[in-house]
Amino acid sequence: MSPKPRSALIALVTTVAACLAVAFTAGGSASAANILANPGFESGSLSGWSCTGTASVVPSPAHDGGHALSATPSSSDTAQCSQPVPVKPNTAYRLSAWVQGSYVYLGASGTGGTDPSTWTPAANGWSQLSLNFTTGASTSVTVYLHGWYGQPAYLADDVSLDGPGTAPPTTGPSSPSTSPTVPTSPTVPTSPTVPTSPTSPTNPPTTGALPKHLLTGYWQNFDNGAKTLKLADVPSRYNIIAVAFADATSTPGAVSFTLDPDLSAKLGGYTDAQFRADIKAVQARGQQVIISVGGQNGTINVSDPASASNFANSIKSLISAYGFNGVDIDLENGVNPTYMAQALRSIHDAGAQVITMAPQTIDMQSTQGGYFQLALNIKDILTIVNMQYYNSGTMLGCDGQVYGQATVNFLTALACIQLQGGLRPDQVALGSPASGSAGGGYQAPANVVSALNCLAKGSDCGSFKPPATYPAIRGAMTWSINWDASAGYAFANTVGAGLANLP
């Protein structure tokens, strides 16, 4: 992908306080049962809940009864309180909570679908938050409440998760968790305001699913002539930032990450601590940060149970240490779809919310290819395939015709292969170089917008017109953010505006 290799627990550490009320079962029948343990904190303790930061049960003020949750965020912790709950699959639930304070969030993770969340910017008195969700194949979900970095303490009471389930679990008093449950990843706020630190953000993220249409870009952890950037310098147009790259180690399958010292020096002494703080800062404004594995020269071999375990454990360790939201697979020397799928499922089960892939065009020409098989093997947990529509020469489209790179036809006719091969439209995005210096097959960002319009709406097509329209087509990717910066962010500005006009 580049002349040099490109390489969750999300750092929204959060607090609890809310009233959950659920009243749905599959088929629309109602149930009034609250299946949470200690939902009103009337035990006088945090029994049943696991909290980060400073959290306690207080006698006043309470919404109802004699106790409520009080939790205080810090500059590096959102004071999240969470509780895992057994649930039934393919069943509707309602979650609610009464909260008081600034930037209080309520959500559920591990639902097996689009993990929901909601928040209030300010509640001087008691205010109820509520949401509905359906479990999919999940048999356990985690409900959570939290505040926001640097904000005052918040209160929560009468949390309710209503719906069918087993009896609330019996648990002992909770203790602070070093690996908090991952809340739903934030979407991009409408304001471009970028906080410079995780404290007192002017625009905390509206937690929830990623946007329907989004832009992914790679941040270079090395200097190859493109403009060097601190992570916090990345524009908010980029919804997903892929940090390039994790490095192979001497242990088969395992990877590590180290901030490049030459890059650090060029940026005036950019430290690992500053990099970690920048991850929190961009997440606070609604972006997600993932660690990319591979690149043109990055050879990582995951081909047996041991290397799959090594890969998964090393990625989970990086996610825990840095707060990455997930992982990107950009292996350009082949993949084993069986064992890489095994590793990615382990990573996802540990809380990673974003799993992306960046195959070369040759890798997705047929469903018999390893990359395509991998994508289909993890379709239920796969976020996006950002295929590299460059450095390719000519390729076959889904109509069997030959198309040359750097054309709208190349983008649409090859994307058609993935769409007809079994991927959902929301899992397909178009990868393109940010400038002529970034890779062969560069084409103007306006062409990428035309291709997206063609796929989504059937307009602006070249000579090839797909047999159907795909309004949910996910978006675009570019190599790289740094090369885009060198070109005045022409890619992000043009394609970002085009994404906003998709259905």
C-alpha positions as CSV (number, residue, x, y, z in Angstrom):
1,M,0.0,0.0,0.0
2,S,2.9,2.4,0.7
3,P,6.6,2.6,0.3
4,K,6.9,1.7,4.0
5,P,4.7,-0.8,6.0
6,R,1.4,0.6,7.4
7,S,0.4,-0.8,10.4
8,A,-10.7,-1.9,22.0
9,L,-11.2,-1.2,24.6
10,I,-12.2,2.3,23.7
11,A,-10.7,4.8,26.1
12,L,-14.2,6.1,27.0
13,V,-13.8,4.8,30.5
14,T,-17.3,5.5,31.7
15,T,-19.5,5.8,34.8
16,V,-23.0,4.7,35.7
17,A,-26.1,6.3,36.8
18,A,-29.4,5.7,35.1
19,C,-32.8,4.1,35.3
20,L,-33.5,1.4,32.8
21,A,-37.0,0.4,31.9
22,V,-37.6,-2.4,29.5
23,A,-40.9,-3.7,28.3
24,F,-40.5,-5.8,25.2
25,T,-40.1,-9.4,24.2
26,A,-39.8,-11.0,20.8
27,G,-43.0,-10.8,18.8
28,G,-44.0,-7.6,20.6
29,S,-45.3,-9.1,23.9
30,A,-44.6,-7.1,27.0
31,S,-42.8,-7.9,30.1
32,A,-42.4,-5.6,33.1
33,A,-39.5,-7.5,34.8
34,N,-36.4,-5.6,35.6
35,I,-33.6,-8.1,35.2
36,L,-30.8,-6.0,36.7
37,A,-29.2,-6.7,40.0
38,N,-29.3,-3.8,42.6
39,P,-30.9,-1.4,40.0
40,G,-31.7,1.3,42.6
41,F,-28.5,0.9,44.7
42,E,-30.7,0.2,47.7
43,S,-28.3,-2.4,49.0
44,G,-26.2,0.6,50.0
45,S,-23.3,-0.7,48.0
46,L,-22.2,-1.1,44.4
47,S,-23.1,-4.8,44.5
48,G,-23.7,-6.1,41.0
49,W,-21.9,-3.2,39.3
50,S,-18.3,-2.8,38.3
51,C,-17.1,0.8,38.2
52,T,-14.0,2.7,37.1
53,G,-12.6,5.8,38.8
54,T,-14.3,7.1,41.9
55,A,-17.8,5.8,42.5
56,S,-19.9,5.2,45.6
57,V,-23.5,4.9,46.8
58,V,-24.9,8.0,48.5
59,P,-28.1,8.4,50.6
60,S,-29.0,11.8,49.0
61,P,-30.1,13.0,46.6
62,A,-31.9,9.9,45.4
63,H,-34.5,9.7,42.7
64,D,-36.5,7.1,44.6
65,G,-35.8,5.2,47.8
66,G,-32.8,5.9,50.0
67,H,-29.8,5.6,47.8
68,A,-28.3,6.6,44.4
69,L,-25.0,6.2,42.5
70,S,-22.5,9.0,42.5
71,A,-19.5,8.8,40.2
72,T,-16.8,11.4,39.5
73,P,-14.9,11.4,36.2
74,S,-11.3,12.5,36.0
75,S,-9.2,14.0,33.2
76,S,-8.5,10.4,32.0
77,D,-11.5,8.4,33.1
78,T,-15.3,8.8,32.5
79,A,-16.3,6.9,35.7
80,Q,-18.2,4.1,34.0
81,C,-20.3,1.7,35.9
82,S,-21.4,-1.5,34.1
83,Q,-23.3,-4.7,34.7
84,P,-23.4,-7.9,32.6
85,V,-26.9,-9.3,32.3
86,P,-28.1,-12.7,30.9
87,V,-30.6,-12.1,28.1
88,K,-32.5,-14.1,25.5
89,P,-31.5,-14.0,21.8
90,N,-33.5,-12.3,19.2
91,T,-35.6,-10.5,21.9
92,A,-36.5,-6.8,22.4
93,Y,-35.5,-5.0,25.6
94,R,-35.9,-1.5,27.0
95,L,-33.2,0.2,29.0
96,S,-33.7,3.3,31.1
97,A,-32.2,5.2,34.0
98,W,-32.7,8.4,36.0
99,V,-29.6,10.6,35.9
100,Q,-28.5,14.0,37.1
101,G,-25.4,15.9,36.0
102,S,-23.5,17.0,32.8
103,Y,-22.8,14.6,29.9
104,V,-24.3,11.5,31.4
105,Y,-24.4,8.5,29.1
106,L,-26.5,5.3,29.1
107,G,-26.0,2.4,26.8
108,A,-25.7,-1.4,26.2
109,S,-22.9,-3.3,24.5
110,G,-22.6,-6.8,23.2
111,T,-26.2,-6.8,22.0
112,G,-25.4,-8.7,18.8
113,G,-26.7,-5.8,16.7
114,T,-26.2,-2.1,16.6
115,D,-25.2,-1.3,20.2
116,P,-27.4,1.6,21.3
117,S,-26.6,4.5,23.6
118,T,-28.0,7.9,24.6
119,W,-26.9,10.9,26.6
120,T,-27.9,14.2,28.1
121,P,-25.6,17.3,27.9
122,A,-27.0,18.6,31.2
123,A,-29.6,17.5,33.8
124,N,-29.8,19.9,36.7
125,G,-32.6,17.8,38.2
126,W,-33.4,14.2,37.7
127,S,-33.9,13.3,34.0
128,Q,-34.8,9.9,32.5
129,L,-32.7,8.4,29.7
130,S,-34.1,5.4,27.8
131,L,-33.5,3.3,24.7
132,N,-34.7,0.1,23.0
133,F,-32.6,-2.7,21.5
134,T,-33.0,-6.2,20.1
135,T,-30.4,-8.8,21.1
136,G,-29.7,-10.7,17.9
137,A,-27.8,-13.9,18.8
138,S,-26.5,-12.5,22.1
139,T,-27.2,-14.3,25.4
140,S,-25.5,-11.6,27.5
141,V,-25.3,-7.9,27.3
142,T,-23.6,-5.3,29.4
143,V,-25.4,-2.1,30.4
144,Y,-23.4,0.9,31.4
145,L,-23.6,4.5,32.6
146,H,-20.8,7.1,32.6
147,G,-20.0,10.7,32.6
148,W,-17.3,12.6,30.6
149,Y,-13.6,13.5,31.1
150,G,-13.1,16.3,33.5
151,Q,-16.7,16.9,34.2
152,P,-18.2,17.1,37.8
153,A,-19.7,14.1,39.5
154,Y,-22.9,12.7,38.2
155,L,-25.8,10.8,39.9
156,A,-27.8,7.8,38.7
157,D,-30.7,5.9,40.1
158,D,-33.4,3.4,39.3
159,V,-31.7,1.8,36.4
160,S,-34.0,-0.7,34.6
161,L,-33.5,-3.3,31.9
162,D,-37.0,-4.7,31.3
163,G,-37.6,-7.9,29.3
164,P,-37.3,-11.6,29.6
165,G,-34.3,-13.2,31.1
166,T,-33.0,-15.3,34.0
167,A,-33.1,-13.9,37.5
168,P,-30.6,-11.1,38.1
169,P,-27.2,-12.5,38.8
170,T,-26.0,-12.6,42.4
171,T,-22.7,-10.9,42.7
172,G,-20.5,-9.6,45.5
173,P,-19.5,-6.0,45.9
174,S,-17.8,-4.6,42.9
175,S,-14.3,-3.4,42.6
176,P,-12.8,-1.0,40.1
177,S,-12.1,-2.6,36.8
178,T,-8.8,-2.2,34.9
179,S,-10.5,-3.2,31.6
180,P,-13.8,-1.4,31.5
181,T,-16.6,-2.7,29.2
182,V,-16.4,-1.0,25.8
183,P,-19.2,1.4,25.3
184,T,-20.7,2.0,21.9
185,S,-18.3,3.8,19.6
186,P,-19.0,7.5,19.1
187,T,-20.4,9.0,15.9
188,V,-19.1,12.2,14.4
189,P,-20.5,15.4,16.0
190,T,-21.7,18.1,13.7
191,S,-19.3,20.6,15.2
192,P,-15.7,20.5,14.0
193,T,-14.4,21.7,17.3
194,V,-11.4,19.7,18.3
195,P,-10.5,19.5,22.0
196,T,-6.7,19.5,22.6
197,S,-7.0,17.3,25.6
198,P,-9.4,14.8,27.1
199,T,-10.5,17.2,29.8
200,S,-13.7,19.2,29.6
201,P,-14.6,18.6,25.9
202,T,-16.8,21.3,24.4
203,N,-18.5,18.6,22.3
204,P,-18.6,15.2,23.9
205,P,-19.4,12.4,21.4
206,T,-22.9,11.2,20.8
207,T,-22.2,7.6,21.5
208,G,-23.7,5.1,19.1
209,A,-23.0,3.3,15.9
210,L,-20.6,4.6,13.3
211,P,-22.2,6.9,10.7
212,K,-24.0,5.3,7.8
213,H,-21.4,6.7,5.4
214,L,-17.9,7.3,6.5
215,L,-14.3,8.1,5.7
216,T,-11.3,6.1,6.8
217,G,-7.7,7.3,6.5
218,Y,-4.3,5.9,7.5
219,W,-2.1,7.9,9.9
220,Q,1.6,7.3,9.2
221,N,3.8,6.3,12.1
222,F,6.8,7.2,10.0
223,D,8.1,9.9,7.7
224,N,8.2,9.1,4.0
225,G,8.0,12.5,2.6
226,A,4.3,13.2,3.3
227,K,3.4,15.8,5.9
228,T,4.0,14.6,9.4
229,L,1.1,14.9,11.8
230,K,0.4,14.4,15.4
231,L,-2.7,12.2,15.8
232,A,-4.7,15.1,17.2
233,D,-4.0,17.1,14.0
234,V,-6.2,14.7,11.9
235,P,-9.3,16.5,10.7
236,S,-12.6,15.5,12.0
237,R,-13.7,14.6,8.5
238,Y,-12.0,11.3,9.1
239,N,-14.4,9.0,11.0
240,I,-11.9,6.1,11.4
241,I,-8.2,6.7,11.8
242,A,-6.0,3.6,11.1
243,V,-2.6,3.9,12.8
244,A,0.0,2.4,10.4
245,F,1.4,0.1,11.5
246,A,1.8,-2.6,14.2
247,D,5.1,-4.4,13.8
248,A,5.8,-8.2,13.6
249,T,7.8,-9.7,16.5
250,S,9.9,-12.8,16.9
251,T,6.9,-14.6,18.3
252,P,4.9,-16.2,15.4
253,G,1.8,-14.1,14.8
254,A,2.4,-11.6,17.5
255,V,2.7,-7.9,16.9
256,S,3.8,-4.8,18.8
257,F,3.6,-1.0,18.4
258,T,6.2,1.7,19.1
259,L,5.9,5.3,18.2
260,D,8.6,5.9,15.6
261,P,11.5,7.9,17.2
262,D,12.3,9.7,13.9
263,L,8.7,10.8,13.6
264,S,8.7,11.8,17.2
265,A,11.8,14.0,16.7
266,K,10.4,15.6,13.6
267,L,7.2,16.5,15.5
268,G,9.3,18.3,18.2
269,G,9.5,15.5,20.7
270,Y,6.1,13.8,20.3
271,T,5.9,11.3,23.1
272,D,4.1,8.1,23.6
273,A,2.1,9.7,26.4
274,Q,1.1,12.5,24.1
275,F,0.1,10.0,21.4
276,R,-2.1,8.1,23.9
277,A,-3.7,11.4,25.1
278,D,-4.3,12.3,21.4
279,I,-6.2,9.0,20.9
280,K,-8.6,10.0,23.7
281,A,-8.9,13.5,22.3
282,V,-9.9,12.4,18.8
283,Q,-12.3,9.8,20.3
284,A,-13.8,12.6,22.4
285,R,-14.7,14.5,19.2
286,G,-16.3,11.5,17.7
287,Q,-13.5,9.7,15.7
288,Q,-12.4,6.1,16.2
289,V,-8.8,4.9,16.2
290,I,-7.7,1.5,15.2
291,I,-4.4,-0.3,14.9
292,S,-3.5,-1.4,11.4
293,V,-1.4,-4.6,10.8
294,G,0.7,-5.2,7.7
295,G,1.3,-2.8,4.9
296,Q,3.4,-3.4,1.8
297,N,6.3,-4.7,3.7
298,G,4.7,-6.0,6.9
299,T,4.7,-9.8,6.9
300,I,2.7,-11.4,9.7
301,N,1.8,-15.0,9.4
302,V,-1.3,-16.3,11.2
303,S,-1.6,-19.9,10.0
304,D,-2.2,-22.2,13.0
305,P,-3.9,-22.1,16.4
306,A,-0.7,-20.9,18.2
307,S,0.0,-18.0,15.9
308,A,-3.7,-17.1,15.9
309,S,-3.6,-17.0,19.7
310,N,-0.4,-14.9,19.7
311,F,-1.9,-12.4,17.2
312,A,-5.1,-12.1,19.1
313,N,-3.5,-11.7,22.5
314,S,-1.0,-9.1,21.2
315,I,-3.7,-7.0,19.5
316,K,-5.9,-7.2,22.7
317,S,-2.9,-6.0,24.7
318,L,-2.4,-3.0,22.4
319,I,-6.1,-2.2,22.5
320,S,-6.0,-2.3,26.3
321,A,-2.8,-0.2,26.5
322,Y,-3.6,2.5,24.0
323,G,-7.4,2.5,23.9
324,F,-7.7,1.6,20.2
325,N,-11.3,0.9,19.0
326,G,-10.3,-2.1,17.0
327,V,-8.0,-3.5,14.3
328,D,-7.4,-3.2,10.6
329,I,-6.0,-6.2,8.5
330,D,-3.8,-4.9,5.7
331,L,-1.7,-8.0,5.0
332,E,-0.4,-7.9,1.5
333,N,1.3,-11.3,1.5
334,G,-1.8,-13.4,1.9
335,V,-4.0,-14.5,4.8
336,N,-5.2,-17.7,6.2
337,P,-9.0,-17.2,6.4
338,T,-9.5,-19.9,9.0
339,Y,-7.0,-18.9,11.6
340,M,-7.2,-15.2,11.1
341,A,-10.9,-15.4,11.5
342,Q,-10.3,-17.3,14.7
343,A,-8.0,-14.5,15.9
344,L,-10.4,-11.7,14.9
345,R,-13.3,-13.3,16.7
346,S,-11.2,-13.5,19.9
347,I,-10.4,-9.8,19.5
348,H,-14.0,-8.9,18.9
349,D,-15.2,-11.0,21.8
350,A,-12.8,-9.1,24.1
351,G,-14.5,-5.8,23.2
352,A,-13.0,-4.5,19.9
353,Q,-15.9,-2.7,18.1
354,V,-14.3,-2.0,14.7
355,I,-12.7,-4.6,12.5
356,T,-11.7,-3.5,9.0
357,M,-9.7,-5.0,6.1
358,A,-7.7,-3.4,3.3
359,P,-7.1,-6.0,0.6
360,Q,-5.5,-5.4,-2.7
361,T,-7.8,-5.6,-5.8
362,I,-6.4,-9.1,-6.7
363,D,-7.4,-10.4,-3.3
364,M,-11.1,-9.7,-3.9
365,Q,-11.5,-10.9,-7.5
366,S,-13.1,-14.1,-6.4
367,T,-14.9,-15.6,-3.4
368,Q,-12.3,-18.4,-3.6
369,G,-9.5,-16.0,-2.5
370,G,-8.3,-16.1,1.0
371,Y,-9.1,-12.4,1.8
372,F,-12.7,-12.8,0.4
373,Q,-13.1,-16.0,2.4
374,L,-11.9,-14.2,5.5
375,A,-14.4,-11.4,4.9
376,L,-17.3,-13.9,4.5
377,N,-16.1,-15.9,7.5
378,I,-16.4,-12.9,9.8
379,K,-19.2,-11.1,8.0
380,D,-21.2,-10.9,11.3
381,I,-18.5,-8.9,13.0
382,L,-16.8,-7.2,10.1
383,T,-17.2,-3.4,9.9
384,I,-15.7,-2.5,6.5
385,V,-13.6,-3.9,3.6
386,N,-11.6,-0.9,2.3
387,M,-10.3,-2.4,-0.9
388,Q,-7.2,-0.8,-2.4
389,Y,-8.4,0.3,-5.8
390,Y,-4.9,1.3,-6.8
391,N,-1.4,-0.2,-7.5
392,S,-3.3,-2.7,-9.6
393,G,-3.1,-2.1,-13.4
394,T,-6.1,-3.6,-15.0
395,M,-8.7,-6.0,-13.4
396,L,-11.9,-7.8,-14.2
397,G,-15.2,-6.2,-13.1
398,C,-18.3,-8.1,-12.1
399,D,-19.5,-8.1,-15.7
400,G,-16.4,-10.0,-16.9
401,Q,-15.0,-6.9,-18.7
402,V,-11.5,-5.5,-18.2
403,Y,-11.2,-2.1,-16.5
404,G,-8.1,0.1,-15.9
405,Q,-7.3,1.7,-12.6
406,A,-7.8,5.5,-12.1
407,T,-11.3,5.4,-13.6
408,V,-14.8,5.5,-12.2
409,N,-15.5,2.2,-13.9
410,F,-12.6,0.6,-12.0
411,L,-14.2,1.6,-8.7
412,T,-17.7,0.6,-9.5
413,A,-17.2,-2.6,-11.5
414,L,-14.8,-4.0,-8.9
415,A,-16.9,-3.0,-5.9
416,C,-19.7,-4.8,-7.6
417,I,-17.8,-8.1,-7.2
418,Q,-17.8,-7.7,-3.4
419,L,-21.5,-6.7,-3.4
420,Q,-22.5,-9.7,-5.5
421,G,-20.1,-12.0,-3.7
422,G,-21.9,-11.8,-0.3
423,L,-20.8,-8.7,1.5
424,R,-23.4,-6.2,2.7
425,P,-23.3,-2.7,1.1
426,D,-22.5,-1.2,4.4
427,Q,-19.3,-3.3,4.5
428,V,-18.0,-2.1,1.2
429,A,-15.9,1.1,0.8
430,L,-13.7,2.5,-2.0
431,G,-9.9,2.9,-1.3
432,S,-8.0,5.5,-3.3
433,P,-4.6,7.3,-3.0
434,A,-4.8,10.8,-1.6
435,S,-2.4,12.1,-4.2
436,G,-0.3,11.1,-7.1
437,S,2.6,10.7,-4.6
438,A,0.7,8.2,-2.5
439,G,0.4,5.4,-5.0
440,G,-0.2,4.2,-8.5
441,G,-3.7,4.6,-9.9
442,Y,-4.4,8.0,-8.3
443,Q,-7.6,9.6,-9.5
444,A,-9.2,12.9,-8.6
445,P,-11.3,12.8,-5.4
446,A,-14.3,13.9,-7.5
447,N,-14.1,10.5,-9.3
448,V,-14.5,8.8,-6.0
449,V,-17.6,10.8,-5.3
450,S,-19.0,9.9,-8.7
451,A,-18.4,6.2,-8.1
452,L,-20.2,6.5,-4.7
453,N,-23.1,8.2,-6.4
454,C,-23.2,5.6,-9.1
455,L,-23.3,2.7,-6.5
456,A,-25.7,4.4,-4.1
457,K,-28.0,6.2,-6.6
458,G,-27.3,5.0,-10.1
459,S,-26.1,8.5,-11.1
460,D,-22.7,9.8,-12.3
461,C,-21.7,6.4,-13.6
462,G,-19.1,5.8,-16.3
463,S,-19.8,3.3,-19.1
464,F,-20.4,0.6,-16.5
465,K,-23.6,0.8,-14.5
466,P,-24.1,-1.7,-11.6
467,P,-27.1,-4.0,-12.0
468,A,-28.6,-2.5,-8.8
469,T,-28.2,0.5,-6.5
470,Y,-26.7,0.2,-3.0
471,P,-27.9,3.2,-0.9
472,A,-26.0,1.8,2.1
473,I,-22.6,1.7,0.5
474,R,-20.3,2.6,3.4
475,G,-17.9,5.2,2.0
476,A,-14.3,5.6,1.2
477,M,-10.7,5.1,2.4
478,T,-7.5,6.8,1.5
479,W,-3.8,6.2,1.8
480,S,-2.9,8.3,3.6
481,I,-4.1,11.1,5.9
482,N,-0.5,12.5,5.7
483,W,-0.5,12.5,1.9
484,D,-3.9,14.2,2.0
485,A,-2.5,16.8,4.3
486,S,0.3,17.4,1.8
487,A,-2.4,18.0,-0.8
488,G,-4.4,20.5,1.3
489,Y,-6.9,17.8,2.4
490,A,-8.5,17.7,-1.1
491,F,-9.5,14.1,-0.6
492,A,-11.1,14.5,2.8
493,N,-12.9,17.8,1.9
494,T,-14.2,16.5,-1.5
495,V,-15.1,13.0,-0.5
496,G,-16.4,14.0,2.9
497,A,-18.8,16.4,1.2
498,G,-19.9,13.7,-1.2
499,L,-20.6,11.3,1.6
500,A,-22.9,13.8,3.2
501,N,-25.0,13.8,0.0
502,L,-25.5,10.0,-0.2
503,P,-28.9,8.6,0.7
